[in-house]
């Protein structure tokens, strides 16, 4: 209960103290946040005040592409590309699925007042990565979205992706293929949107490819799966680099970080070997407390439970899950919230099944 009550008190203080600050194109590192929407569970938007006003209206065309992102996340990506992006580096969009994020970035760049200067520096300023192979969960998504397009697991959806980003294709360098084989970049990265970190190996590859290219004091990293009840390595890898970042805030399932100093390549290489089990668990706890939303904290605790299972075994993970239920009773009791109930159900299934080997 202490975690839940603490989160509620923090949320109340933030709502009372929220102020509007000047949003400079060169955003100064700051721990101040602005509560933009008070929030049903998992819907609160809380951002550094310098970035809060970027969550605004977007072109209707950005809503046409089916996506698993929330509307505020789409608004934020469009706002970043149209009002924050200055062309000091490229925009990397890694894991674009059907192209929703790329479409938002593209329309944003097209409406950016500095577009001509940006295009002189970077003729195709958006570099998008996607394997474009249907996984077992995607056909159900296609069906729910009532898409005319359909494909079976193992088949390619590249043609649908290209069709969806056609309005902005002149701004996009689309790279189809296995991300593990992606080539090194030779340019700075100003905005880094990551929705590709589905395995530890993919996460490490992305950190090694992109993080040494970030611009101190300027580059933003948006982790789309950060506030998600699975994928604990995303949290531990990012939090291991906490001294190099300021936390900008939370929006949808995304966490946003501003790079504040250069990251040595040796530090990135050490992510794979230097994180001892106790340190991984500590970092997972730090990640949990990034959010002021009790529902997101509940998800982060479920993610940590998966890490406990990996590092300490099933008995310890079961004990931790029971602790989660006592610390987040409101979230457990919200049986009418399908998202919360589904997350807890998946956690229970995860504990009883034989663990899969994760690459």
Secondary structure, 3 states (H helix, E strand, C coil): CHHHHHHHHHHHHHHHHCCCCCCCCCCCCCCCEEEEECCCCCCCEEEEHHHHCCCCCCCHHHHCCCCCCCHHHHHHHHHHHHHHCCCCCEEEEECCCCCHHHHHHHHHHHCCCCHHHHHHHCCCCEEEEECCECCCCHHHHHHHCCCCCCCCCCCECHHHHHHHCHHHHHHEEEEECCHHHCCCCCCCEEEEEECCCCCHHHHHHHHHHHHHHECCCCCEEEECCCCCCCCHHHHHHHHCCHHHEEEEEEECCEEEEEECCCCCHHHHHHHHCCCCHHHHHHHHHHHHCCCCCHHHHHHHHHHHHHHHHHHHCHHHHHHHHHHHHHHCHHHHHCCCCHHHHHHHHHHHHHHHCCCCCCC
